[in-house]
C-alpha cells in the first residue's frame, strides 16, 4: 500500500518522462499498457523511501565485522530490545544493509504541528531528526518539550514563521520539540541544532547523526557500486571529476588501500572543503581536492595550472569517475519536483562537455565510469550511444559486480550493449510493508534482493579507452 501520492511534477515534465518510457521500442518489447503501468509505478516509488539504509564501511580504518559489531551496539541503544539485522552485502563486501521499518499506519496525529521544507522532510523519511533550519512553521504556543506532529510542505507554499498552514502537507510522524516557537523564529541565524527529535516517524530508520563518523559513510546502494565497477588499483592516478560530497572519492581511495593518488574536483568551494574534512575524518591521505570546473580540466598549453593540480595534460589518468551533474530524478524519497522542462533537459549538453574532457584525460587502456542518479533516457542510454559514436576509441565494457538491471531500450543500443549497462529501477519491486516481526522472520537472501531492487533510480556505464587521442588534442 502506498502512503504517499506519486511524485508531483509539472505536467510538461511528466509528459516528457512518459514519452521516453513509452518509446516505440519499449512499447513493442511488452505492450503500451505494461509500459504505462511500469511508469506510473515508478512515479509512486519515487515518493517513498528505499527499503534499506546502506552503510559503506571505511575499510581503511576498520574491518567490516568490527564495524558491524559497533553498529549492532548502536542500534540496540536506539531501538532497545527490537532486533534490527545488519546484513553484509555478498557482492559489495564493504557494504552493510539495515532494513527500514514502515510505513507505520497507527500513529496519532496531534493538535500541535510543525511544517518542514520538502528537503528536510525527505531526510526525516530516511531516519534524520528535524534540524532548526528545516523548520518553516510551528503552532502558535509550541514550547520546548511538547510532542508535535511533523508535516512536509512538499510544494513549498508555507510562509516562514507561519502559525498554521492549510495547504498540501504530508504527515511524517511525531517528535518532541527541543525548542519553543519563539526560540526557533527569533531571528538568530546561528541556530542549527536539532529542533524536533523524531520519536514516532512513519518510517523508522536508524539515526546516524555523529554515529561512527570515522568508520562509516552513508551512501545509496547504487553509489557504492560505482567504485567497485571502476576497480582502482594501488599506485594508480584516479580522477573524480564531479566529486562532492566525496562518497565515491573516499571509496576509491579505500579500495586502493590509500596508495596512489585520487584527484577530486568540484566547482563549489564549500563542497570541496566538506570533502577534505571527510577525507581527514576517514584517515585517507591519497586524496587531493581542488575547487575547479571539470569542463576546463584539460590543459591545452604547458604554462597554465596549479602544480600537480588542474588543469591536467592529456592522458594523465589511469581511471576516471564521471558521476555527472544530472536532473536527479531518481532520488528517493522525492514527493515533489518543481523544475521546469527546460531545467530537467538542461544537463545533457553539460554531460557531453564533461565526457569530451574525460576521454582526453584518460590514458589508453584506462577505464571511464559514467554514472547519474536520474531515470531519464536522455542523460543515460542516449549519452552512451552518443559517446560510442563520437569517440571511436571507447568500448563499452561488462561491469562487475552487476547488480542493477540492463539498460532501457529506446536509444538505439543493441541488446548486448544494454546488458553491459546497469540501470537501477525501483519500479520492478512492489512497495514493502516492514515491521519488526517480519524483520525477525526475513531471510538474508530476501533482504539482499530487496536492497538491490528497492533503491534510488541510478545508472552506470563502463568504458575502456582502446587508443590514444593525443594527436586529436594537439590538432585542435
BELZICOR-V897645 format. One record per residue. N is the residue number from 1. RES is the residue in one letter. SS is DSSP state (2 for helix, 1 for strand, 0 for the rest). PHI is phi as a letter, one per 20 degrees, with the letter a starting at -180 (NA if undefined). D_CENTER is the distance of its C-alpha to the mean C-alpha in whole Angstrom. Layout:
n->{N:N}
res->{RES:RES}
ss->{SS:SS}
phi->{PHI:PHI}
d_center->{D_CENTER:D_CENTER}
This chain:
n->{1:2:3:4:5:6:7:8:9:10:11:12:13:14:15:16:17:18:19:20:21:22:23:24:25:26:27:28:29:30:31:32:33:34:35:36:37:38:39:40:41:42:43:44:45:46:47:48:49:50:51:52:53:54:55:56:57:58:59:60:61:62:63:64:65:66:67:68:69:70:71:72:73:74:75:76:77:78:79:80:81:82:83:84:85:86:87:88:89:90:91:92:93:94:95:96:97:98:99:100:101:102:103:104:105:106:107:108:109:110:111:112:113:114:115:116:117:118:119:120:121:122:123:124:125:126:127:128:129:130:131:132:133:134:135:136:137:138:139:140:141:142:143:144:145:146:147:148:149:150:151:152:153:154:155:156:157:158:159:160:161:162:163:164:165:166:167:168:169:170:171:172:173:174:175:176:177:178:179:180:181:182:183:184:185:186:187:188:189:190:191:192:193:194:195:196:197:198:199:200:201:202:203:204:205:206:207:208:209:210:211:212:213:214:215:216:217:218:219:220:221:222:223:224:225:226:227:228:229:230:231:232:233:234:235:236:237:238:239:240:241:242:243:244:245:246:247:248:249:250:251:252:253:254:255:256:257:258:259:260:261:262:263:264:265:266:267:268:269:270:271:272:273:274:275:276:277:278:279:280:281:282:283:284:285:286:287:288:289:290:291:292:293:294:295:296:297:298:299:300:301:302:303:304:305:306:307:308:309:310:311:312:313:314:315:316:317:318:319:320:321:322:323:324:325:326:327:328:329:330:331:332:333:334:335:336:337:338:339:340:341:342:343:344:345:346:347:348:349:350:351:352:353:354:355:356:357:358:359:360:361:362:363:364:365:366:367:368:369:370:371:372:373:374:375:376:377:378:379:380:381:382:383:384:385:386:387:388:389:390:391:392:393:394:395:396:397:398:399:400:401:402:403:404:405:406:407:408:409:410:411:412:413:414:415:416:417:418:419:420:421:422:423:424:425:426:427:428:429:430:431:432:433:434:435:436:437:438:439:440:441:442:443:444:445:446:447:448:449:450:451:452:453:454:455:456:457:458:459:460:461:462:463:464:465:466:467:468:469:470:471:472:473:474:475:476}
res->{X:X:X:X:X:X:X:X:X:X:X:X:X:X:X:X:X:X:X:X:X:X:X:X:X:X:X:X:X:X:X:X:X:X:X:X:X:X:X:X:X:X:X:X:X:X:X:X:X:X:X:X:X:X:X:X:X:X:X:X:X:X:X:X:X:X:X:X:X:X:X:X:X:X:X:X:X:X:X:X:X:X:X:X:X:X:X:X:X:X:X:X:X:X:X:X:X:X:X:X:X:X:X:X:X:X:X:X:X:X:X:X:X:X:X:X:X:X:X:X:X:X:X:X:X:X:X:X:X:X:X:X:X:X:X:X:X:X:X:X:X:X:X:X:X:X:X:X:X:X:X:X:X:X:X:X:X:X:X:X:X:X:X:X:X:X:X:X:X:X:X:X:X:X:X:X:X:X:X:X:X:X:X:X:X:X:X:X:X:X:X:X:X:X:X:X:X:X:X:X:X:X:X:X:X:X:X:X:X:X:X:X:X:X:X:X:X:X:X:X:X:X:X:X:X:X:X:X:X:X:X:X:X:X:X:X:X:X:X:X:X:X:X:X:X:X:X:X:X:X:X:X:X:X:X:X:X:X:X:X:X:X:X:X:X:X:X:X:X:X:X:X:X:X:X:X:X:X:X:X:X:X:X:X:X:X:X:X:X:X:X:X:X:X:X:X:X:X:X:X:X:X:X:X:X:X:X:X:X:X:X:X:X:X:X:X:X:X:X:X:X:X:X:X:X:X:X:X:X:X:X:X:X:X:X:X:X:X:X:X:X:X:X:X:X:X:X:X:X:X:X:X:X:X:X:X:X:X:X:X:X:X:X:X:X:X:X:X:X:X:X:X:X:X:X:X:X:X:X:X:X:X:X:X:X:X:X:X:X:X:X:X:X:X:X:X:X:X:X:X:X:X:X:X:X:X:X:X:X:X:X:X:X:X:X:X:X:X:X:X:X:X:X:X:X:X:X:X:X:X:X:X:X:X:X:X:X:X:X:X:X:X:X:X:X:X:X:X:X:X:X:X:X:X:X:X:X:X:X:X:X:X:X:X:X:X:X:X:X:X:X:X:X:X:X:X}
ss->{0:0:0:0:0:0:0:1:1:0:2:2:2:2:2:2:2:2:2:2:2:0:0:2:2:2:2:2:2:0:0:2:2:2:2:2:2:2:2:2:2:2:2:2:2:2:0:0:0:0:0:1:1:1:1:1:1:0:0:0:0:0:0:2:2:2:2:2:2:2:2:2:2:2:2:2:2:2:2:0:0:0:0:0:0:1:1:1:0:0:0:0:0:0:1:1:1:1:1:0:1:1:0:0:0:0:0:0:0:0:0:0:1:1:1:1:1:2:2:2:2:2:2:2:0:0:0:0:0:1:1:2:2:2:1:1:1:1:0:0:0:0:0:0:0:0:1:1:1:1:1:1:1:0:0:0:0:0:0:0:0:1:0:0:0:0:0:0:0:1:1:1:1:1:1:1:1:0:0:0:2:2:2:2:0:0:0:0:0:0:0:0:0:1:1:1:1:1:1:1:1:0:0:1:0:0:0:0:0:0:0:0:0:0:0:1:1:1:0:0:2:2:2:2:2:2:2:2:2:2:0:0:0:0:0:0:1:1:1:1:0:0:0:0:0:0:2:2:2:2:2:2:2:2:2:0:0:0:0:0:1:1:1:1:1:1:0:0:2:2:2:2:2:2:2:2:2:2:2:2:2:0:0:0:0:0:1:1:1:1:1:0:0:2:2:2:0:1:0:0:0:0:0:0:0:0:0:0:0:0:0:1:0:0:0:0:1:1:1:1:1:1:1:0:0:0:0:0:0:0:0:0:0:0:0:1:1:0:0:0:2:2:2:2:0:0:2:2:2:2:2:2:2:2:2:2:2:2:2:2:2:1:1:1:1:1:1:1:1:1:1:1:0:0:0:0:0:0:0:0:2:2:2:2:2:2:2:2:2:2:0:0:0:1:1:1:0:0:0:0:0:0:0:0:1:0:0:0:0:0:0:0:0:0:2:2:2:2:2:0:0:1:1:1:0:2:2:2:0:0:0:0:0:1:0:2:2:2:2:2:2:0:0:2:2:2:2:2:2:2:2:2:2:0:0:0:0:1:1:1:1:1:1:1:1:0:0:0:0:2:2:2:2:2:2:0}
phi->{NA:e:e:d:f:f:g:e:c:f:g:f:f:f:f:f:f:f:f:f:f:d:f:g:f:f:f:f:f:c:a:f:f:f:f:f:f:f:f:f:f:f:f:f:f:f:e:d:f:f:f:c:e:d:c:e:e:f:f:f:d:b:f:f:f:f:f:g:f:f:f:f:f:f:f:f:f:f:d:m:f:f:e:d:f:c:d:e:f:f:e:c:f:e:d:d:d:c:f:e:e:q:f:e:e:d:e:f:e:e:f:f:c:c:d:d:f:g:f:f:f:f:f:f:f:d:o:e:e:e:e:g:g:e:e:e:b:b:g:g:d:f:d:f:n:f:e:c:e:d:c:d:e:f:d:m:e:f:e:g:n:f:e:b:b:d:f:f:b:d:f:d:p:d:b:d:f:e:c:e:g:g:f:f:d:e:n:f:f:e:f:c:f:f:e:c:e:f:d:c:f:g:d:e:c:g:e:d:f:l:e:l:f:e:d:c:c:f:b:f:g:g:f:f:f:g:f:f:f:f:l:f:d:g:n:e:d:d:d:d:f:c:e:f:e:o:f:f:f:f:f:f:f:f:f:e:l:m:d:p:b:d:e:d:d:b:e:d:g:f:f:f:f:f:f:f:f:f:f:f:f:e:m:d:d:e:e:c:d:c:e:b:f:f:f:d:e:e:e:d:b:e:e:e:o:e:g:m:d:f:f:d:f:g:l:e:c:f:b:c:d:d:e:f:g:b:f:m:f:e:f:c:f:b:e:b:c:e:f:e:f:f:f:f:e:e:e:g:f:f:f:f:g:f:f:g:f:g:f:f:e:e:f:g:n:e:d:d:d:d:b:b:d:c:d:f:f:f:e:d:f:f:f:f:g:f:f:f:f:f:c:f:f:e:c:f:c:f:d:c:e:d:d:f:e:f:f:e:f:p:d:n:e:f:g:f:f:f:f:e:e:c:d:e:c:f:f:f:c:f:f:e:d:d:c:f:f:f:f:f:e:f:e:g:f:f:f:f:g:f:f:f:e:e:c:f:f:b:b:c:c:c:d:d:e:e:b:f:d:f:f:f:f:f:f:f}
d_center->{24:22:22:21:22:19:17:20:20:22:25:25:21:21:24:23:20:23:25:22:22:25:26:30:28:26:29:32:29:30:31:30:30:28:25:26:25:22:21:22:20:17:17:18:15:13:14:14:12:11:14:13:12:11:12:13:17:18:21:22:24:24:24:22:25:26:22:22:26:25:22:24:27:24:23:27:27:25:26:30:31:28:27:23:23:21:20:20:18:21:19:17:19:17:15:16:15:17:17:17:20:21:21:24:27:30:29:32:31:33:35:33:30:27:25:21:19:16:14:15:16:12:12:16:15:12:15:16:19:20:21:23:22:20:23:25:28:30:33:36:38:35:36:34:34:34:32:30:28:24:23:20:22:19:22:22:26:27:29:28:31:32:34:33:31:32:29:26:24:22:24:21:24:26:26:29:29:29:31:34:33:35:33:30:32:34:33:32:29:28:27:24:24:23:25:25:24:23:26:25:22:21:19:20:17:18:17:16:18:20:20:20:19:20:19:16:12:10:7:5:8:8:6:10:12:11:14:16:16:17:20:21:24:26:28:26:25:21:19:16:16:14:13:11:10:12:10:11:14:15:14:16:19:19:20:22:24:24:26:26:24:21:21:18:18:17:19:18:20:19:16:18:20:17:16:19:20:17:19:22:21:20:23:22:24:24:21:22:20:22:21:22:21:20:22:25:25:27:31:34:36:37:38:35:32:31:32:30:27:26:28:28:31:30:29:28:25:25:21:19:15:14:10:12:12:11:12:8:10:8:6:8:11:12:16:17:16:19:18:21:22:23:19:17:19:20:17:19:22:19:18:21:22:20:21:24:24:22:24:27:26:25:28:30:29:26:22:19:16:14:11:9:6:9:12:15:18:19:16:16:19:21:20:20:24:25:24:26:29:28:28:31:30:27:27:24:23:23:20:20:18:18:16:15:17:19:19:20:23:25:24:27:26:28:27:27:25:22:23:21:18:15:14:12:13:13:17:19:19:21:20:20:23:22:25:26:29:27:25:28:29:26:26:24:24:23:20:18:19:17:14:14:15:13:9:7:9:8:11:13:16:19:22:25:27:30:33:33:32:34:37:35:34:37:39:37}
